[in-house]
């Protein structure tokens, strides 16, 4: 451990991984970003450029395309696309230090279970609120928020005190780096809340090619977002999920103010001709709804339309 910072690896150094990994590196942490060749090459030449709300800076940080760059990492920010969860987890786990903390900063609600099934490792969950986009290789644009909620999912029966200490330490690392981070005793509910927000914004933002302030400010899409949220709430209740004690519709709509200039990751993926994570968002709600007997026609429609756009975008590459 260098300067009281653990060795940190960021697996899947896209916009989210680069923003949070970059903030840690800016504060002095020993960080290695593991990502695609174009980004890694640019970072190796110039450093990682973060264009944030309150600063613009090149940040010296190690970067690699090789999974072995995670050797002896004590903390891993696991930021890969949900479709790659199992494969990436199996690849990185053999390289980690004993008792390393693996933290999933992914979209969706089931990644921790999938990591456990693939590796027998109990990852921590992180709920991410940030508006960030890669504007060019090695350059990330931050346009809103940038805070985390971390926690342990239910079902663990051992080492709870040690896990709690790990969580507090993780939160303190981010706080030292200027990233607001709190520990939640109901991170499952927080994950569902974030997924519901994603379901309300991601597809509509992508289909309408609109930033969040336009999605929330348009009366037709606002009505659609409310219907998406109401369906999701019915699914959550039927599935026995304990949601945070907040007005869910109001919380969803307020995101159009706190992340006004955000463009959804779904929109960004479609623009680049990449697969989206819509199967882990509206698609997950549709599947879970079918399992618990709750119809989800609005979410089903949004899911189908994004899948059509996804197919078209990929065929044009």
C-alpha angles and dihedrals in degrees: 000000000000121000088346089301119121121228104270127199124190111206111198101024100201125129096304095041093045094048097050095034089048093051090052092048091048088057092053103267120146099245132173118195115208113197149115123327097250093054094040092050093051092047092048091053102041110005125248113307115213116191098194133172093258104025143023114207147151107233121202107230137153116252134184142168091215124094088214088072085081090069111144093357111164095194125033123192100207105206105154123133112274093246088063098047101111097040094047093046093052090048098050104039097074090058098053130104117254112280091010116172113239112196121192111216092175136128117257134042106259105058096102091054090047092050089050092049092050100043111010086239118134104222124194120240124233125193109212127208110179138123104218136145137179104241095181137347108304094005126105125187116209114198106162147014118335107195136135140209115201132189151133122270119236121264101065116123104176141059091013093151092051091047091051090052090050091051093050089049092050091050091049091052091056093044090054087054093052094257114130107231131169134184116237127200088205103046090147090063090045090052090052091049090052091047091051089052089050091049090052096048113022102067095037092048089051096044093046095037086228138140118240096261089060093045091052095039098053111088095216096050090040089058090048091051090053091053091049089051094047091052091048092050091053091051092048093050093048090048091052096244115160103222123199114274097255137112096268098199092048091046091052094048093048090063087075086067102039092044098027097149096043122122114202122254086237090060091047092050093049092049089056095044092245129139112267129222093237091120088064093048122035089002091055091050090051092051094044090046091055090051093053097037099253118134114227106185096154094050090044091054094049091047092051094048093050091048088054091050090045091054092048093047093051094047090054094056 
